[in-house]
Amino acid sequence: MKKSYWIYGVALFIILIISAQPLLAQNDFSLNPNKRIKFISEPSRYGQVGVAYNYTAVAVSADTTAVIRYYTGSNVPDGFSIDSVTGVVNWIPQEKGWFVINLYAASTKSNVAVQNFIVSVVGGNGIVQGRVIEALNNDNGIPHIIIEVLQATNTSITNIGCYSYLTRTDENGYYRISNIDPGKYKIRAISPTPKYESQWYDGKDNPADADVVTILDSVSTAPTIIDFKLRGGVEILPLVNVSGVVTDENLQPIKPTTNIFFVRYGFALNCKDTTDDYRESFNLGAWRSDFKLDGRSHHVYHAKGDTLGNYSLKIPRGVYIAFAKAPGYSKEFYLDKSDILSANLIVLKDDSSGINFTLIPIPTAPLGTIEGQVIDSSLDIGVPSRIIATRDRWTSGEAWHSFRSYVVDTDSLGRYTIDSLLPGSYIVFALPLGNYTPAFYTNDTLSTRWKKASRVLVNGNTVDDINIYVRRIPVIANGYSKIFGKVRCSSASETAAGAFVYAYRNGEPAGYAITDDRGKYSVEGLAPGEYTISVDRLGCQEAPAVSATVSYSITGKPDNASVDFSIDVTTGVEQPASGRPVKFVLMQNYPNPFNPSTAIDYTLDRAGIVTLKVYNLLGQEVYTLVDGYQNAGSYHTTFNAKGLSSGIYFYRLKTQNAVQTRKMILLQ
C-alpha cells in the first residue's frame, strides 16, 4: 500500500524548520563547488513488517571542516526517524506497502543534499538465489546481469502492493535477493549488452510462457534456487552484414569522411519491452558512462564511408535505428528522417544492402545555438537524455522552408548544446534515459504535452538556460502485462510515427511507449489494474483519453489490453481557455517541498488586474510572479527560489474580487 503521511509530515517538518532556523541562518547555500555536500551511502530498498529497518545515512562535504546533520522530509511513514548526528535510521515497519522516503543532509558550510528512495515493506522472509552462466560453458558465470522478480498474482497495489525486486549478478554470476513476500512470481535475466540474450525463466522468450516460481518463507524452508543459462559468450550470436552508400543531394560522394552508426532501437529510445528493459538498465547505471548515440557502448556500431561513400559492417541480428553524419552536413536518419522519434526502423535478420543515406549541406545562414539542462523535478539533479529540437513547421513565410529536427545527447549531468540551428522558432523536447517521463521545454510548468511547449526563438544567437524538468515514474506499478495498439493519423500524408502513448494509474505515470514507423506501440511492464491511456504527437490534436484494464490469469499469464487511437493534424498551438471558468482557483504548487523551482497553476473567473506574489514567514514580499491585466482562463507559472533560504513561504493570488493564499516549503 502506498500511504501518504502528508499531514503529519508537514507538521513535523514545520517544527523541524522552526527549530533549525539558527542553523539555516548561518548556512551558506551557494553553489560553490568547494562547499557541496552529497550522500555516499546506498539505502536498502526492502524492509519487513516487525523487523528493524537497517540503514545508516552517510553524507560528505568537500569542506572537511563542515559539520553535517541529518533530517527527514515530510513524506515519511509513522515511526520513522533519523539520528541527526549519526545518520542512523530508526524504523520498525508496521504494515506492508511502498513507502517514499526523503532524507536531507545539511552542514554548516554546504548546500543541503537530498536522498529520495522507495522502500518496499513485505511480510515474509522469502529468498531467491542462483547463478547466471553461459549456455555452452557451465563454468563461466556472467557478471552484471539484471535479475528481476515480479509478482504473478492479481494483487492490487491499492492494498498490499504489487511487488518487484531487482538485483545484479556479481563478478562470478551469482545473485541473491532476500526479504521477498512469499507467493508466486515470474523471474527474468536481463543482459545489459547484446553479447548475451535475455530470457524469462526457464529459457522462455516472453512472460506469458515463463514458468511460475513459488517462493516460500525461508525461515522454515531453504532458499528458492533459480539458475539461468544465457546464449552468447563462447557461443557467438549470429551476425549479419549491412552495407550502403552515403552521398549528397546530387548523388556524389561526400568529400569529408562520413560516419555511419547503427544503434539498437531499445537503447536509442529508452525502451522497455517484453524481453529487455533498457530503462531499468539505465537506472542501474549500466551505460551511464557511455550512453550516447555515437558513443562506444555495446549497443552502438560504427562504420566510415570510403572515398566513394560506400560502407559495410557486421552486427548482431536485431532492430536498429541508423544515421549518418559528416562535417558541414546535417545529421540524417534512415530514409531521409531528421527526427529520431519517427526514424524508420531497420529489422536485421539476414545480410542487408542498399541502406543508403543522403546528406544535406547546412545552409549559409546566421546559425544559432540552444543550451540548457534536463533536471529531475523532485531531486534537482541532472538527467542524461536525448534532446530533440524541432523547427516550427507551422511558421509560414520563413526563408529556408526547412522543418527539420536536430538530435543531440546530453552529458552525464544532463547538460546539452544544440548548434548549427537555422533562424526560426523551435520546440525543444527531452527523452530522459531511465524511468522518467519525457517532457517539453516550457517556461511556466512541467509538461508532457507538445501544445504546452514554449517556443525558443533563434536568429544567429545563443539561447541558454533552456532547462527541461522531467518527472520520475514510480516503481509501484511494475509488472509484466502490457497495453498495445496502433495510432493512426487522419491525414494520408502523415504517419503516426513518433507519438508518445502514456499509461497513468491513479493520476501517476506508470509507463509510456513511442509509436514506430507503422504507428504501433506497446506500453510494457504494467502491474494488474486499470489505467488511463492518452497519446501526444507533435503537430497533432490530442485524442480523448481511454481506460484500459490488464490482469493475470490464475496461472500467471498476462491478460493484456489493446487500445487504438486516431489523431488529427493541427495548425497551431493551443492557447489558454477563453471560455469563462466555473470559479476562481489557486492550486497547490507542485512539487512541494521543492528545490529550487515549483509550478503554480491558477484559474480566473473574470478578466482584470491580477497579482501573484510570494511572501516569507514574516509577511515580507520576496517575489512578484504576476502583476498586470489577464483575461479569464487557466494559467501556469513557475517560481524559481534560487538564492532564497530554506523554509516556509506563502504565495497569494489577488484580483479585484477575490484573494487566495497557499503555503509551500523550500528545501534549497
N, C-alpha and C positions, 0 to 999 in steps of 0.2 A: 504494500500500500504506500503510495506516495503521499506523505502527510505534510500539510502546511502548518508551521508554528509561527506564523507571521505576527499575530497579536502579542503573544508572549515574548517573541523575539525582539520586536520593536521596543517594547517596554524595557527589556534587559539592555538593549543596545543604547537606548537613551540614557539609562543610568550609567552605562559604560562611558559614553561620550562626555557626560557631565563630570564624572569622576576623573576622567582623563584629561580635562581641559588644561591643567598646568603642563602636562607632558606635551600635548598637542601644541600648546602655545610656544614652547621653546624649540619644537622641532623645525628643521629646515627641510621643506618638502620640495626643494628644487630638483631638477632632473640632472644635476651634476653627476657624471659617471663615477666620480670618486666617492659618491655618497650613496650609491644604490644598494638595495638590500634584496635578497632573494631566498626562497625556500630551497633547501638541498635535500630534504627528506621526502620519501615517497610513501604516502599513506596506504594502508590496507583497504582494498575495495570491498571487502566482505566482512560481515560480523555474524554473531549468533545470539539468539534470544537467551537471556540469562547469563551470558558469559561476557566478562570484561573485554571491551574492545581495546586492542593493543596498538598504540601509536604514540610516538614522541615527535613532535614537530621541531624541526631544526632549520633556522634561517641564519644566513651570514651576511655581513656588510663588508663593502670594500674598505670601509674605515674600521680598522681593528680596534679602535678605542670606543666604538659605539656600544651602547647598552641596549639589548634587544628585549622587548616584552611581547607576549603573545595574547591574542584576544579571539573570541568567537564572533562570527557575524550574527545577523538577526535570524537567519533561517537555519536553526539547528534543532535537533529533537529535544524533548523533555529529558532532563537529567544530564545533558551533555555539557561539559565544561573543560577548560584547559588551564593548567597552571601557568600563570603569566610569566613566571621566571624560568621554569624548567622546560616548558612546552609539552609536558606530559598530559595526554588526553584522559579524562575520567568519564567513562560512559559504560553503562551496562544496558544494552538494548532490551526493551520490554515487549516488543512486538515485531513481527516480520514486516518487511516492506523495503522501499527505496527511500533513502534519506539524503537530502542535499546538505552538504557541509561547507561552510565558508570560514576559513581561518585567516587571521591577519597577524603580521609581524611588524612592529613599529620600533624604531630606535631613536635615540636622542639626536642622531646625525644623519638620518637616511630617509628615503621615501618609504611609504608603507608597502609591504609586499602582500599579495593576496594568493591564497591557495584554495581552489574550488574543486570539489570532487563529490562523487556519489558513493554511498556505502549501501550495499545490498545485504540486508539482515535476513538470515534464514533460520529455520528452526531445527536443523539437524547437523550431523557430523559426517555427511557423505564425502567420500574421497574417490576421485578417479585419477589414475596414473598410468603411465605406459611409456612407450618409446616409438619414435618415428625413424624408420630405416629405409634404405634403398631396396627396391623390389628384387634386384638381382644380386644384392650384396648385403646379407643379413648383419655383417659386422660393421657396416658403415652407417652410423647414426647421423641424422640430418639436423643441424642446428637451425635455430631461429624460425622454425615452422610455427605458425599460429594455430593453437588448438582452441576451438570454440565449442562450448557445451550449451545446448538450447533446450529448454523445457518443451516436452512433446505433448502436453495436455492443454485443454481449453480453459486454463485458469485465467480469470480476468485480472488485469493489472489494477482494477479499481478496488480489489480486496487484498489478496495476499501476495500478488506480484507475479509477473511473468519473467522468469529468471534466465539470464545468460551469464556465462562465465568464460573468461579468456585467460590464456597464458601463452608463453612461448617456450619451445624446447631449448635445453641448454646446449653446450658445445658438443655433447655426445648424443643428442637427440632425445634425452629423457625429459619428461614433464610430470607435474603433479598439481592437482587443484584440490584444495581442502574446503571444508565448511559448505558443502553442497546440500541443498534441501533434498532429502530422499524423494525419489519419484522417477518418472520416465523421461528420457532425454534422447536427443539425436546429437551426434558429435561429428565434427569435421576437422580436417587438417588443411590449412591454407598455406600454400607456398608463396612467399613474397617475391620470388623470382620465377621466370619461365623455365628454369633449369629442371624443375620438378612439376608434376601435375597434381593439383589439389584434388581432394576426394572427400566424400562423406563415408562414414563407417558403415559397412565394411567393404571398401572398394567400389562404392557407388558414385555415379556422376551427379545425382540430384537428391534433394531431401525427401522426395516422395518415395524413392526406392531404398533410402537409407535404413539400416537396422535400428530398431528402438532398443536403447540400453536402459536397464533398470538399475539405478544407483541406490544402494541400501545405506542405512545408518551404520557407519563404520565403528561405532562404539561396540557393537556386538558382532560385526562381521568384518572380513578382510576388505581392503580397498578394491574397487572395481578396476580391473586391468583392461585397458583399451590400447592396442598397438596398431600402428599404420605402416603399410608398405607402399611407398610412392614410386611411380615410374620416373626415371630420369637418372642423372648422375652417370654411373658407369653404363647405364642403358641410355644411349644418346637418343633424345627425342627427334623425330623426323624433321628434316629441314627442307625448305623449298627455295628455288631460285627466282628472284624478281628482277626485272630489268625494264629499261625505258630510256627516254631521251628528254633532255631539258633544253628548250630553245626560247628565243624571244618571239615577239608577235609576227615577225617576218620569217619564222621557222629557221632562223640562223642560230648556230651555237653561240652561247654567251661567252664573251672573252674572259671575264673574271671566272674563277673556278666556282662551280655550283656545288652546293651541299644538299644532299637528299637525306631525309630522315623518315624512317618507318617507326611509329610509336604504337605500342599496344593500346587498343581502344580504351580498356578499363583504366589503365594508368593515365592516359591523356585526359580523360573526362571524369576521373574520380568516381568510377562506377562501383556499384555493389550488385553482384549478380548471383546466379544460382550456385555456382561453384566457388568463385573467388570473391574476396571482399577487399577491394583496394582502399576503401575509406578507412577500415579498421587498421590496415597495414600502415597507412599514413599516420593514423593516430598513435600507433605503437612505435613510430619513428623508423620504420623500415627503410624509407628513402628520403628522410629529411635532409640528408647531406647532399643528395643529388636527385632532385625531383623534376628537373627542367626538361622541356620537350626536346631540346637539342643537347641534353647532357649525356653522361656516360653510365647511366643506370642500366640494369639488365633488361629493361623494357624498351630501350631506345637503340635502334640500329641505324648506322650511318654509312653513307657512300659518297664519293666525289665523282662529279662528271669529268669525262676526258675532254680532249680538245674538240671533239665532235659533239659533245653534250651527252654522250652515252654513259650509262651507269649500270651496275649489276651488283647484287649481294645475295647471300644466303641467310635466311632467317627461319625460326621455328614457325610451324603452321599456326594460324590464329587469325584474329580480326585486328586490323590496323587502321590508323589514320596516318597519312603520309603528306609531307610537304617538302618544298624546295625553296632555297633562298640563295641570293648572290648579292655582292655589294652593288649598290646603285639600283637595285630592283626590289619590288615589293614581294613579300613572302606569299607564296601561293600553296593552298592545299589541293589535293587531288580533284580533278575535274573543275578547275578554274574557280575554286572557292577561296575567299579570303577569311571566312569565319570558321573557326574550329568546331563550333556548335552544329553547323549544318554541313560540314565536310562529308564527302562520300566515304563510306566505309569500304575497306578492301578486305575481303574474306579470302584468305590464302589456304587452300587445301592441296594444290599442286603447283608446279612451276608456272609462273605467270609473266608474260612480256607485255609490252605496249602500255605500261603505266607511265604516261608522259606528263610533262608539266610545261606550261607556257608562262614565262615571267614577263611582267610589265614594268618598264622603267619608271622610276619615281619622277613625276613631272617637275619641270623647272618652276618653282613657286616658293613663296616665303613659308618654309616649313616650320612647324611648331612642335612643342613638347608638352606632355601632360605627366605630372609626377604626383605620387601620393603613397598611401599605405593601406593595407587591408588589416582591420583591427577587430579582435574579439570584443563584442559589445559589453560583455559582462566582466571580463578579466583585464581588458585594456592591454592586450598583448598582440603582437603582430602574428598574422596567419599566412603561411605560404599559400599562394594562389596562382591560378591562371587569370590574366586580365584581358578583356576584350573591349576595345573602343570602336564603336560603330559610327561612321559618319552619317549624319541625318539624311535618310533617303527621302524625307518629306519636305526638304527645303527646295524651293523652286528658284530658278534664275541664277544659280551659282555657276562659277566659271568652268569647273572641271568635270561636272556631271559624273562624279565618282562616288558610289555608295558603299565603298569597301569597308571592311573591318581590319583592325590591327590587333594582333595577338602577341602578348609577351608573358613571361613568367616573373613573379616577384623574387626577391631574395629570401633567405630563411627567416627574416624578420617581417616579411610581408610588404617590403618597400618595392616600388616599381617605377619605371620610366618608360614612357612610350614616345619615341621620337619620329622624325620624318613625317609629321602629320600635315596633310593639306589644310589650308584655311577652311573653316567651317564649324558647324555645331556637332558635338559628339555626345553620345550616350556611353557611359563607362560602366562596365559590369565585372564583377569578381566571381570566379568559380573557385571557392576555397577548397584546399585539399584536406581530407579528413571528414569528420562528422559535423559539418556546418551546412546551413542552407545558403545557396548563392544569393547575391544581393546586387542592386544597382547603386551607383553613387547618387545621393540626394542630399541637398544642403539643409534639410529640415527634419529628416527622420530616417529610420532603417526600413528598407523596402525590398521585397522580392518581386515587385510588380513594375514592369517597364514604364507604365504610364505615370508612375510617381517619380521617375528619374529626373534629375536636374540636368540641363544641358550645359556642356562645357564648351565655351567659345575659344577657338584657336585661330590666330592670324599671324603666324611667324614668331609668336612669343612662347614663353614657358609659363604654363599654368601649374602651380604647385598646390599642395595641401588638398588634393582631391582624394580624401580619405573615405574608404568604404567600410562600413560597420557590418559585421556578419554575426549570426546567432547560432549557437551550438545546438545540435539535435540531441535531445535527451535520450539516454540509453534504455529507458524503462520499457520501451515497446519493441525490443529486439525479439525476433523470431525467424521463421523460415517460410512464411506464407508470402504471397505477392499479389499485387493488383496490376493488371496489364491491359493493354488495349492499343487503340490507334487514334491519332489526332489528324483530322482532315481539314484542309483549307478550302474555303468556298471558291477561291479564285483558281482557275485552271493553270495559271502561270506561276502559282506559288505552291511550293511543297510545305509540309508541316514539319520539316526537319528543324532541329534546334529548339523545340518547345520544351519548357520545363513543366513537368507534372508533379504536383506536390500532394503528399498524404498528410493530413492533420488528424490528431486524436485528442479530444478534449481541449481543442484550441492550441495544442503544442505540435510543432513539426515532428513527424515520425519518419519521414524519408522523402526522397524525390528521385526522379529519373529524367533523362533527356531523350527526346524522340530521335530516332535515327533517320537516315536519308529516305526511308519509306514512311516516316511518321509513326513508327511503332515505338512503344515504351514498355517498361516493366519496373515498377517500384518494388524492390525486393527487401527481404529481411524484416517482415512485419509480424508482430505477435497477433494472436486471435483477437478480434474485436471489430468495432465499427469505426470507419474512417471517413473523413470528408476529403474528396479529391477535387483539385482545381488545376487549371492549366494556364500558363502565361507564355506568350511568344512575342518577341519584339516585332512591332508593326501590326499586331492583330488585336482585335477586340477580345475582352475577357469573356469566356464562356461561363454559364452558370455552374456553380459547384455541384457535385453529385456525391451521394452517400454510397459506401460500399462496405461489405462485411466479409471478413475472412475467418476461417476456423480450422481446426484439426479434427480428423476422424478419430474414432475410438482406437485405431491402430497407429495414430500419429501422422497420417498422411495429410498434407495441407489441402484445404478446400479453398482454392484461390478465387479471385473475383475479376471480372472483365468490365472495363468502362471505356467507351469511345467518346470522343469529343469532335465537334465541328466548330471551327472558329472563322471569323470574318476578318478580312484585311481592313485596317483603319486608315484614316487620312491625317490624323493628328494626335496630339497628346491630350489626355483627359484634364479638364480644368476643374477647380473646386466647384462643388454643387451650387447651382444658382437658385434652386428652389428653397422655400422657407423651411428651416428645420423645425422639428417639433418643440425643442426647448434649448435654453442657454445651458451649456455644459462645459466644465473644465475637468478633463480626465486626469487620472493619476499618472505621473511620469513613468517612463519605462526606459531602461531598467532602474530599479530602486531597491537598495542602495546603488549608487553609480560612481564611475570614475573613468574619465573626467566629464564625459558627455552623457546627456539623457534626452529623450524625446518627450515633447509635451503636445498633446492634441486637445483641441477645443472646438466648440460649435457655437455659432452666433445665431440667435433667432431673428435678428434685425440688423440693418446697417447702422453705422455710427462710429464715433470715436472710440477706439479700443486701446487699452494699455495692458501689458502683461509684464510684471516686474518681479524680481527676486529679492528677498529680504533675509537678513541673518536673524539669529535668536534675539538680538537687541532691537529688532524692528528697523534696522538701518538698511536702506536700499543699496544693493550691491550690483545690480544689473538690470537693464531695461531690454526686454526681448521684442516687444511690440509697442509702438506709440504712434497711432495715426488712424485714418479712416479705413474701415473694412466693410465689405458687403456681407450680407447674411450668407452663411455657408460653413463648411468644415475646414479647419486649418491645422497645419503641423509646423512645429518649430523645434529647434534644438538648443539646449542650454549647455555651453561648454564652460565648466568651472575651473579650468586650468588656472593656477595661481591663487586659488582660494584655499582656505584651511578646511580640513575635515570637520564635519559637524552637521547640525540640523539647519535646514533652510526652509523658507516658505516662498511659494510663488502665488501671485494674486492676479486674477483676470478681472478687469473692471470695464464696464461700459456706462452709458448714461442711465441705464435702467437696472443694472444688476452687477453683483460682485461675488466671486467665489475664490476661496483660498485653500491651498493644499500644502502638505508637508513633504519634504524629500530629504534624503540623507546622502551626504557626500563622503566617500572614503577615498581621499586623494592619496 
